[in-house]
């Protein structure tokens, strides 16, 4: 009975699979890094908008007290 590795030509297929896996890992790592940096920027923007909303609410409260 012939094993699975009997038809391989010089080990070329595993190296191609290895290169393909490295490419997939590189793409996933780039996507993860990109998403992480975008999330950090969006968190900063949300914090800025929350502080702006708080200042607006305080100003609105002052105006209501005057009137």
Backbone torsions as a table, in degrees:
resi	resn	phi	psi	omega
1	UNK	NA	131.3	-177.0
2	UNK	-90.3	135.7	179.9
3	UNK	-77.7	176.9	-178.5
4	UNK	-67.7	-30.1	-175.5
5	UNK	-84.7	4.5	-175.1
6	UNK	-71.9	-26.6	-175.7
7	UNK	-95.8	5.2	-178.6
8	UNK	-72.6	144.5	178.8
9	UNK	-105.5	92.5	172.9
10	UNK	67.2	20.0	178.1
11	UNK	73.1	21.9	-177.0
12	UNK	-72.2	-38.1	-177.2
13	UNK	-62.6	-45.4	179.1
14	UNK	-62.5	-34.3	179.2
15	UNK	-68.0	-37.4	177.0
16	UNK	-66.2	-39.4	177.5
17	UNK	-64.4	-41.2	179.1
18	UNK	-62.6	-44.3	178.2
19	UNK	-63.8	-41.2	179.1
20	UNK	-63.8	-41.5	177.4
21	UNK	-64.3	-39.3	177.0
22	UNK	-63.3	-39.2	178.0
23	UNK	-64.9	-43.7	179.1
24	UNK	-62.3	-43.4	178.8
25	UNK	-63.1	-40.7	179.4
26	UNK	-64.2	-42.1	179.5
27	UNK	-65.2	-43.6	178.8
28	UNK	-64.7	-39.3	178.2
29	UNK	-64.2	-42.1	178.5
30	UNK	-63.6	-42.8	179.3
31	UNK	-64.0	-39.8	178.7
32	UNK	-64.4	-45.5	178.9
33	UNK	-62.9	-42.4	-179.4
34	UNK	-63.6	-45.2	179.7
35	UNK	-65.2	-38.5	-179.5
36	UNK	-65.7	-44.6	-179.8
37	UNK	-68.0	-36.5	177.9
38	UNK	-67.3	-38.0	177.9
39	UNK	-64.2	-39.5	178.5
40	UNK	-63.0	-43.0	178.7
41	UNK	-64.0	-41.7	-179.7
42	UNK	-67.9	-34.7	176.9
43	UNK	-65.8	-39.6	176.0
44	UNK	-62.5	-42.3	-180.0
45	UNK	-65.0	-40.2	178.3
46	UNK	-64.2	-42.8	178.8
47	UNK	-62.1	-40.4	178.1
48	UNK	-64.5	-43.8	179.5
49	UNK	-66.9	-34.5	177.7
50	UNK	-66.8	-41.1	178.6
51	UNK	-67.5	-36.6	177.3
52	UNK	-65.3	-41.4	178.8
53	UNK	-65.3	-38.0	178.6
54	UNK	-64.9	-43.8	177.9
55	UNK	-62.2	-40.3	178.9
56	UNK	-64.0	-40.8	179.5
57	UNK	-65.9	-38.9	177.4
58	UNK	-65.1	-43.5	179.2
59	UNK	-64.0	-39.5	178.1
60	UNK	-64.0	-40.5	177.7
61	UNK	-62.5	-39.8	177.9
62	UNK	-64.1	-42.4	179.0
63	UNK	-64.3	-39.5	178.6
64	UNK	-66.3	-34.2	177.2
65	UNK	-66.2	-38.8	179.8
66	UNK	-66.3	-40.1	-176.5
67	UNK	-86.9	NA	NA
